[in-house]
């Protein structure tokens, strides 16, 4: 091999990096990663699909999904809020059934908490209610109207509709009396904004306001966390292994009990950008999310980053906490609510609902989105770490699982401009290896490669790529 002939190997395929100067990308960092997951580690495979979960109930937009396993360890209920109704499903497999006293405020999001063997629910406008049966609810006497609930130190805490935080009598979810032997009470969370979400982290109750302000409460003292990085969407707050995630107008934040930390720098152009193609203003306040095993999944509408200028409709941003990696999906049905729970078989199950009132189960053996193809895209760029020099590109090797049906294409040129790229198909690696030569006229500073797949029958795994080129002027 001549001294001017070089090989660049992308054999550790990473996640997205749209933030760093593209000329400083590490080998394997991607420009696009749509509908893929990092399995096995260092490679990319097509994400799972989904199938329908139960029926459409009232056919209204699903605004909330949650579950309750009673303290016998075997009785499970899943719940959905849609339209003006709260429905339950016995063991998560029975048909949606309207709960007794299950009329809720129209299009409301439902908060919930459990103390002992009592489930409490609220909807931000109507009566706060409780259930011991799981199928029928009773209006709570003296219980405040609340936008969210959480159990903390053997009490139910309720975030009021303004800035008052209430709590029930110790060990009694239904007792909100403030006299006699009852020790219920309330206090004000100060400063701008109203309460939007409450949750517990590292044995502290976190009270978040819609201004981004956050406070810690330990049962005795209230501490201002001196931040405006709290959740912009209260429906985006979720956790794994005691570590919380949420969406703020500055990005996706994580919190383990010290200070909120920005996680999403690498995909900042999808959150907000100068072209106005990031998350919409309304989306910041309403985006739903969940944590499923080690993935934080955030449904954020249609987004277009200003580096690739490629649109992702019905986008779901996926942050893998275990791998510290961001990817993107686009579902055939835009999620309006998520929930991850242990089902009756003890398996972690992810469900989501949409605007038609249908719910779906994500994962398992599904290889399509309820019958629609999963359109996967991987796009990377190779410059042999010498972006200033022209190259005569000679060989391309792509490594895949045998039997896959992906299409591989390439563009050689001198610009990152999406409008200028003219991809040419270079093969389909059905035996697992794509080995191809380029014409002698294949000259440019950059080689962009793209892997695409749209199938309802099988997925694929992309293990990596290598390119050989003669560097001109070295």
N, C-alpha and C positions, 0 to 999 in steps of 0.2 A: 504494500500500500504506500503510495506516494506521501511525502510529508504534508502536502496540502490537502490530503484526503482525510476526512474526519468522520467519526460516527457519534451521534448523540443518542443516548438510551433513556427512554421514559419507562422505567420498569417498576417504579413506585408511584402509582397513579394516586394523586392527592385529590383534595376537594377544590372548591372554587377560590380564586383569588382575583377579585375585580378591583382591588384597592391599591395594590402596589403597582408602581411603574411596570408595565408589561415587559419591558426589556430586562427587568431584574427578576423575572419569575424563576423559581426553582424548577428543575426538571420534574415533570409530572403534574405541576399545578395546572388547573384547567380554566379555560375561558367560559365553557358551558358544561353543565352537568345536569341534565333534565331527566327525571324519572329513572335514576340509577341510585344504587346503594353501594356502600363500601364493603362488599362481601365477595371473596375473602379480603382481609386487610391488605391494602396496596394494590387492589384491583377494583373494578367496577362491574356490577351486575345489574340487570334490569330489576327495578323495584317490584314488589308484589302488587297484585291487583286487589280487587274487592268484589264482594257479592252482596246482595240485599240482606238486610237484617230486619226481620219481622215485616209488618205492613206499613201503610202510610197513615194509619189512624184517621185524623181529621183532614189530611192533605194540606195542612198549613206549614209554614216555615218552622223547622225545628230550631228552637232557640237555646235549649239546654238539654244535656244528657248527663245522668249520674246514676249511681248504684248504691245499694245498701245490703250488706251481709249482716244478718242478725247475729247476736252473740251465741247462738247455738252452733255457729260455724257452718251450717248447711243451708239455711234459708236465705235465698238471694232474690232481690228485686232490682230490675233496672227501670229507670224512669226517663220520660221525655216530656218536655214542655213545648207545646206548639199551639198557635192560635190563642184560645182562651182556656186551654185544658191541660191538666197534668195527667199523664197516663203511666201505668205500671205494667211490668211484665214479670210474671212469676218465674223464678229461676233463670231469667234472661232468655227464655225460649218460648214462653207462652205468649199468646197474642196480646197486643197492646189493649189494655182495659182502662177505661176512665176511672180515676180514683174517686172514692167517696169524698164529697166536699172538694172536688178537684177543679173547680172553676177558678181561673187565675186572671190577672190583668192581661189584656190583649197584648200579644207579642212580647211579654215580659220574659226576662231571664230569671231563672230560679236559683237561689242560693240554698245550701243545705248544710246541716251538721248533725252529728249523732252524739248523744250522751247517754250512757247506760244502754238501754234497749229502746230508746226513743229517738225517732227521726224528726228533726225540725226543718221546715222549709219556709222561704220567704220569696216575695216577688217584687219588692220595692214600692208597692202601692197598696196591696191588699193585706188582709190579716196574716200574721205569722202563725203557722199551724204546726201541729205535731201529730205523729202517728206511732202507735205501738204494734199495729197489725201489718203495716206496710202497704195496705190497700185503701185505707180510709183515713181522712184527716179531720182533726178537731181544731177550731180556732183557739188560739192561746189566750187565756185570760190575762190582761194587762201586758201581754207580750208586745213589744214595740213593732211598728212597721219598719222593715229592714231591707237593705239592699244586699246584705251578705251575712253569713253566720259562720262561726267556727267554735269548736270545743277547745277550751284552754283552762287548765288547772281545775278540772271537774266542774266547770260552768259552761253555759252557752253564752258566747258573746255575740251581740247583734250590732251591725253597723247601721245606724239610723240614716234617714234620707237626707240629712244635712251633715253636721259634724259631731253628733252625739254618739258615743259608744256606750252601749248598755250591756249589762251582764246579769245572768239569772242567779238564783240561789244555788249554793254549792250542792252538787249531786242531784239537782232537780231541774231538768230542762223545761218544765212547765210552770215553775214557780217564779214569777217576776214581781212578787210583793216586796216592798221596801220597809215593812214595819214588823213588829213582833219578833218571832224567831227567824224570819226571813232576812236574808242579807243581800238581796238584789240591789243594784245601784246603777249609776251612770256618771259619765264625765265628758267633757268637751275636748275634742282633738283640735288644737288651735290652728290659726293662720289660714292662708288662702286655700280655697277648694272645699269640696265636700267628700265625705268618705265614699270610696268606690269598691274596695276589696280589703278583707282581713284574712290573715293566715298566720301560721306559727312556724318559726324557724329557730333552731337551736334554743328551745325552751323559752322563746319570747314571742309575744303576740305582735305582729306587724300590722299597723293600721296605715293604709295607703289612701291618699286623696287624689282626686282627679286633676289636681294641679301638679302632680308628680312628687309632692311632699310625702315623706314617710316617717313614721314614729314607731319606737319600740316601747312595749309595756311588759313589765315583769310581775304584775300583780300589785305593785306598790308605787312605782315611779314611772313617769312617762319621759322618754328621751327623744328629742328631736334629732333625726339622723342627718340633718343638714344636707339634704340632697333634693334635687328635682328629677331624679332618674327613676321614680316609681312608675308603675304600669300606666300607660295611656289607655290601654284596653284592659278592663278588669277581667275580661273573658280569656285573656291570654296567659294568665298566671297558672303555672303548673310546676311540678317538681319531680325529681328523681333522686333517690338516696339522700333526701333531706336538703338538696340543692334546688333552688327555685329559679325559674326563667319567666320572663315576660317581655312584651313589646313596649318600648318607649319611643317617642318621636325621634330620639337620637339613635335608636337601634335596638337590638336584642340584648337584654341585660341578664346577668346571672347574679345570684346572691346566696351565700352560705352562712351568713350571720355577722359579717364584719361590715363591708361596704358593698353596694351594688357595683358590678364591674361590667364594662362594655365588652361583649363577646363578638360582635358582628362586623368589625372593621373590614374584614375581607370581602363582605358583600354590601358594604355601605352604598354603592350605586344602585342597589335594588331597594334600599330603604328610602333614600332621598338622593336626588341628583339635580344638576343644573338644567337638564332637559325636561324636568317635571314628570318623569316616567316611573318614579318610585311608588311607594304605598300612598294611596289617596288620603286626603285629610280626614275624611269620614272613616276610612279603614283603620287609622291609628286608634280610633276610639272604640271600635267594635270587633276587631279581628279576633277570631276564636283560636285556641291552641290547646294542646295537651302534651304530656310527656308519656311516651309509650316505650317501656323498657329504658333504653338510653337515648332515645330520639325525642327532641323537642320539635313538634310539628305545628307550624303557624300558617293558617290560611289567610292570605293577604290580598286577594283579588288579582287584578291584572297588573303586572309590573314589567318595566323595560329599563334595563340598566343603560348608562350612557357610555360604556366602554364597547360592548358588542352591538348595542342598539337592537337587540333581539327581544321580542316580546314573549312573555310567558303568561297565557291566560289562565285564570282559575289557579293561580300559583299557590303552592304550599312550600314554605321555606322549611328545610329539615336541618337541624343542628344536632349532630351526634356528640353527646357529652363525653363518651368514652374515647372517641377518636379526635375530638376537638376539630370538627370538620363541618363545613356547610355545603349542602347540596340543595337542589330545587326539584320540585315535582309539579306537574300540572294534572290534576284529576279531571276526569270526564264530567264529574258532578262536583260543583263548588261546595265545599263544606261550610255549614253555618253553625255547627256545634260539634265538639269532639268529646269522647270519654274513653279512658283506658281503665280496665278493671280485671280482677280475677273472676273468671266465669265459674259456673257450677262444677266444672272439671278441674279447677285450680290452675287453668291456663290464663296467661295475660292476654286479654282480647281488646282490640281497638275498634270502636264503632264511631261513626259520624253521621250526621243528618244533613239534609239539603233543603232547598227552598220549596221543593215539591212535597215535602213531608215524608220522604223515604229515608230510611236509615240503612247503613251499609256496614259490613264487617271487612276490615282491611287486613290483608296478610294471609297466612296459611298457604294453600296450594293455588290460590287464584292467580291466573296469568293474564287477566284482562280486567278492565274497569267496567264490571257489570255488563260484559259483552263487547265493550268498545276497546279498540286496540290501545295498548300503552305505547306511546310514541317517545322513544328514548333517544337522546342526543348527547354525545360526548364530543367536545371540541377542544383541541390543544394546539400549541404552536411550538415550532422548533426553529432555533436560529444558530445552533452550535456554539452558543455563548459568544458569538461574534456578530452582533446585529448590524454593524456598520459595513460588513463585507458581503459582496455577492457570492453565491454558491451555485455550482452546477450539481443539482440534486440527482443522485444516481439510483439509490435503492431505498425501498421502504419495506419494513417487516412489521406485521401486526400479529399479535398473539391472542387467541380466543379459545373458548371451549369448542371441541369438535361438534359438528352438527348445527352450529348456530346459523342464523339467517340474516346477520347484519350486513349492511352495505357500508363500505369504506370509501371515502372520497378525499381529495386533496386539492389545495390551491397553493400555487407558488407565486409570490409577488413581493412587493415592497411597501405594503400598507396594511394597517389594521382596519381600514374602513370597510364596514360590512357591505356597502353598496358596490365596492370594487371587487369583492371576492367572487370568483367564478369557479366553484367546485366542480371537479371532474371525477367521476366514479373510477376507482382503481381496483375494485374487486370485491368478491364475497368469499370469506374464508370458511367454507363449509367443513374443511378437514381440520380447522383450528389454527392454521398458519396461512397468513397472506404474505406472499413474497413477490414483489413486483419491481420492475425497473421503470425509470422515467425516461422520456425521450431526451436526446442530447440537447435540445433547446430549452430544457427545464432549468431556467436560471432566475434567481431572485434572492432577496435577503432572508425571506421567511418562508417556511413551509407550514401551512395550516392543515391539520388532518381532522376529519370528522367521521364519527361512527354513528350510524342511525339504525333504528330498528322499530318496526311497527307491527306487532303480532298479537294475536289473541290465542295462540297455541303454545308458544315456547318463549323463554327468555334467552339471555346470553350472558357471558362473562368476558370482559376485556381485561387481559393481563398486562398489556403494555405494548409499546412500539419502539422501533429503532429506525434511524435514518442515516444513510451514508451520503456524503456530498464532498465535492472538491471545492475548497475555499479559494476564491479568486482574489489575487492580490496579496496573499499571505507571504 
